[in-house]
Amino acid sequence: MFYRDFLNLTTSSFLAARLRSFLTGLGIAIGIAAVILLTSIGEGLHRFVLDEFSQFGTNIITVQPGKTQTQGGNIGALGSVRPLSLADADALRRLPYVESINPGLMGNAELRANGKTRRTTVFGEGRDFASTFTMKVRLGAFWNDADDEQARAQVVLGSKVWQELFGGENPLGEFLRVGGQRFRVIGVMESKGQILGLDMDDAVFIPAARAMELFNRPGLMEINVSYRSSANVDAVTRLIREQMLARHGREDFTLISQEEALEVLGSVLDVLTFAVGALGGISLLVGAVGILTIMTMAVTERTAEIGLLRALGARKQQVLALFLGEAIMLSALGGVLGLGIGIGIAQGLHWLFPALPVHTPWLYAVLAEVTAIGIGLAAGVSPALRAARLDPVEALHAE
């Protein structure tokens, strides 16, 4: 059998029953479209979360008070947690491979300036805050006190606070009340937007020592250690743990590597994206049933044609390939249609709702198309085997 004859015979069923073929292929198309749409949204959210999480950089290890590991028994005074102090931060600053240290805490307070009042987030940070978290100062600069314990009453404004309280005019040297205390404005941050739900523009930044006094806290919420990109994260983690153990006497703190956190978060989001795609893939079963149905009907309707082909010398393998090719072509065309529909809907949603992160993963698109072809092949096996096993004489008498 020539290739042209094989192609003509394969497509003849489509041309003879166009509507039936279209509706059958539409079942596959809907399944593929669902997979592409759901995975596009899932992958978009995946990238959005990772981008948000990594805006502060990846060479950061965070020290938090308290040990996350749960232990049994009542150990009395030994169970108390020693707060993180500015002295702890200064001690970590002297470790090898460390580039910058940022002691941090946060709260909420009322701001007053130029007869205007508003509440906003107040971040207590160290002098290396901007360099640690790759943030930039638009006007002025951060404080440069070498001794955080003696930090002066200075404040750096977020861009939104600057616009609302000072109308975009130069605020350097002006005074601002934060929680009733008087601070001098020494800088304005560049716009950063929201990071993990926190609006960094609608905030002010004051020295960590002042923030501890303002919020009446005995210690810091965390210490962020920025280390050299060439350093081994395990080696830096070990040095930090040894220093903290020497200062606290026991491990009443938790170390979280930004790199490890990103890996865990990425793994979780990968599983969620795959699960979402798998849920959409369930709808492909409907398309498989449709292909099985139409191929069974095609064998019944073309029994005499099969008998004629066998009488003219066509082998069983050729008849089998003929019907399998028909099923694969039907599912492949339906898959292509589904890809177009899914990508179109995904991009349309992004156009209508720009805040919705959408990204079509081409790997999933290819896998979806391959799955569609595989489903067509699997659904067409039974009817194709039935056609190949027909007795030529009985098939010719089917009319």
N, C-alpha and C positions, 0 to 999 in steps of 0.2 A: 504494500500500500504506500503510495507516494505521500509526501508530507502535505502537498496541497489538497489531496483528497481527504487526508486525515483531518485537516483544518476545516474543510467544507462540511464534512460529516459531523464534526464536533459542534460547529456553530449552527447547523441546520435546525436543531431543536430550539435554540434561542429565537431564530427568525420565525419559526412556525408558531411559537406561543410567546410572543413578546411580553404581554402583560403578566403572564404567569411567571416568566423568568425574572421580570423586573421586581415583582412583589417578593419573590424568593430571595433575590439578591438584596432587596431592601432590608430583609431580616438580618442579614450579615452586616449591612451598612449601619443599621441602628446600633448593633452591638459594638462595632468598631468605633462609631462616633461616641458612644458612651464611655468607652475605654479612654479615648483620646481626650475628651472633655474633662473627665475626672482626673486623669493623670496630669493634664496641663495645669489644672488648678492646684493639685497636690504638689507638683514640682515647683510651681510658682511660689506657693507658701513655703516650701522647703528652702528655696534660694533666698526668699525674703527674710526668713528667720535667721538663717546662717549669716547673711549679710549684716543684719541688725546686730547679731551677737558678736560678730568679728570686727565691728567698726572701731572698737577700742584696741584692736591689735590682738595678736595671738601669742606673743612672748610675755605673757603675764601669769604669775602665780598669785593666787589670793589666799591670805591667811585670815581665817575667821575664828572667833572665840567659840569654845565648846567643841567636844569630840562628837562626831556624828554616830560613832559606834555605840550601840546600846549594851549595857552590862547589867547583870542582876545583882541583888544584894544591896544593903544599905551601908555605904562606906563613910557616912558621917561627914566630918569636915573635909576629908580627902575628896569628897564629891563636888566641892565648890569649884567654880570655874574662875580663874584669874582673868580679869579683863585685859584686853589688848591696850597697850599704852603707847604714847609717843616715844618713850624710851625704847620699846621693842622695835619700833620703826627705825629709829636711829641706829640700833644695833644691826639690823638687817641691811642697812645702807652700806655698811663697811664690808659686807661679804664679797668674795670674788664673783665675777661675771655679772654683778648687779649694776644696771645702768641708772635706774631711778626707783625711788620709793614714794608711795603715796598713801598716807594714813587717811581714812575716810569714814564719814558718818553723814547722816542726812536727817532732816526733819521738815516741819512746816511752820512758817512764822508770818507775821504781818509786816508789810513794808510800808514805810511812809516817806514821801519826798515831794517837794513842790506842792504841798497841799493835797496830794493824792495818796490814797490808801488801797492796798490790795494784799491778798494772801498768796503765797507761792512756796515752792520747794526751796529749801536752803541746804546747800551741800557744804559740809565742812571738809576741806581738802588740804593736802600738803602743798608745799611750794613747787613740787614737780608734777602737779596734776596735769597740766597741759601736755608736757612731754611724755608722761606715762601713757596717757590715753589718746595720743595723737590728735589733740584738739588745738585750735589756733585762737590767739587773742587778736581782735580787730583793732582795738584802741588801747593804749597803755600797756600794762604788763601785769603778771602775777606778782605776789609778794616774794621777796627773796631773802627773808629772815633765815639765817643759818640755824637759829635756835627756835624750833616750833613752840617750845614751852612759853616763850616770851613774844608770841605773835601779836602784832598790833591790830587795831580795829580797822581792818581794810576789807573791801568788798569788790568783787568783780561781777559785773552784771551780764545776764543772758541777753541776747539781742532783743527779745520781745519785751522784757522788763525795761530795757533801755528806751525802747520806742514809746512805751506806755507812760513811764514816769518822767522821762526827760525829753520826749518828743523828738528824738533823734539828734538832739544837740549834744555838743561835747560835754560829758558829765564829769570828766576827770577833775578831781579836787573838790567836787561837790560832796555833800553829806547825805546819808541815807540811814533811816532808823530801821533796824531789823530786830523784831521782837522787843522793841523798846530801847535797844542799845544803839548808840550812835557809831556809824561806820563811815569811813571816807572812801569814795569811789576811786579806784586806781586803774580800772580796766573794763573793757567790754569784750565779750567773746564773739567770735564769728558764729553765724547761724549754723546749727547742727541738726535741728529737727528732732523728731522723736526717735528714741532708741529703747526698744523693748518696753514701750508704753510710757516712758519718761520723756517729757518735753524738756530737752536741755536748754532751749531758748527761754522758756518761762521759768527761770530759776536764777538764784544768785549764789555766789561762791565766796565763802569766808574761810579763814584759817581754821584748821581742825581743833586747835586748842580753844579758840573762841566758840566754836560750835559745841564743844563738850560743856563749856560753861553755860552757853545759851540754853541748851536742851537738858542741862543738869544730868549728864551721863557720866558714869564712872570710867568708861573706856570707849574705845573705837569700835565701830561696826565691822571694819575690816582693814587689812593692810595689803595693798597691791604692790607686788614686786615685779618690776620690768627688768628682764635680763637680756643679755646679748643674743642675737639670733644665731650666732655660731656655737653657743653653749648647749650642752646636753641638758634637756629638761629634768631628767632623773638626777643628774649630779647637782643641779641647782636646788631641786626639791630636797635632796638629802642635806645640803648645807643649811637650808632654811630650817629644816626639822631639828638638826643638831643645835643650832643657835637658839631656837625657841625652847627646846628641852633644857638647855643649860640655864636659861633665864627663868623658866616656869617650874622646873623640877620634875615635870611630868607632861604627858601629851594631852593637854586640855585645850587643844586647838585643832583646826582642820585645814589642810592644804588642798586647794583646788587649782589644778593647772588648766589654763584657758585652752590649751591644745587638747587635753583629754576631754574637757567639757564639750568642745566642738566635735570631737570624734563620736562621743556618746550621743550628742544631739543629732548629728548627721545620720548615725545608724538608726535611731528611733524614727527620724523623718523618712529615711529610705524604706523602712518597714511599713510606715503609714501610707506612703505613695504606692508601694506595691499592693497593699491591701485594698486601697481605693481602686486601683486598676483591676484587681481581681474581682471586686464587686461588679464593676462594669462588664468584665468578661463573662459573667454569668448570663448576660443577655445574648451572648453569642450562641448559647445552647438553643435558643429559639430559632436562630438562623440555621443551625445544624439540622434541626427537625424539619425545617422547610426544604432544605436541600435533599434530605433523605426521601421526603415525600415526592418531590418533583422528579427525582431520578427513578424512583420506583414506578411512577406513572409513565415516564419516558420509556422504560424497558417494556412495559405492557403495551404501550401504543406502537412501539417500533419492533415488535416481535417478528413480523414478516420481513422487515428490512434486515434484521439480524440474520434471519434464515437465509436471505438472499446473499448477504455478505459471506456467510459461511459456505454456501453452495458455490460461490465464485472463488473460493480458496482462502478466505480470511481465516487466520488462526485464532485460537481462543485468546492468546495474549494480545492480539491486535484489537479484538472486540473489548477485552477488559480495559486496555489503554484508551480506547475510544470513549467509553463512558466515564472512566476516571478523569480523563482530560476535560470532559464536559463539566463534571462537578467542580474540578479545580478552577476552570475558567469562570464559572458562575460565582464561586466564592471569592476569587481574586478580584473580579470586577466590582463585586459588592464591597470588598475591603477598601478598594481605591475610592469608591463613592463615600464610604464611611469616613475615611481619612479627611476627605475634603469637607464633609459636613462637620466633623468634630473640630478640626482646626478653624473652620469658619466661625462656628459658634463660640469657641474659646476666644478668638481674637475680637469677635463682636462684643462679648461680655467685657473684655478689657477696654474696648473703645467706649462702651456705655458707662462702665465703672472703672475709671483709671486707677483708683486705689486698690482694685483687686489684682494681686500679682498673678500673672498667667505666663507660663512658659511650657511650650510643647516639647517634651523630650523625644528627640528623633529615635532614640533607641527603643522606646516604648512603641513609637509609630511603626518601626520596622517589625518589632516583635508582634504587634497586633496584626499586621498584614500577613506575616508568616503563620500566625495562629489561625487566621481566617482560611488561608490555603490548606493548612493542616486539617481544619474542621471539614472543609469541603472534601478533602481526600478521604477522611475517615467516614463521612456520611455517604460517600459514593461507592465505597468498597462493596457493600452488600448488594446493591442493585447491579453493579458492574459484574460481580461474580455470577449473579443469576443470569445476566445476559450472556456471559461467556460460556455457561454450562448448558445453554439451550440446545436441544437436538435440531440440527438444520432442517430435517424433513418435517418434523412437527411444527417448527417455526414458520416454514413456508405455507403450511395449511392453516395458520392462525387467522388469515383473512376469512 
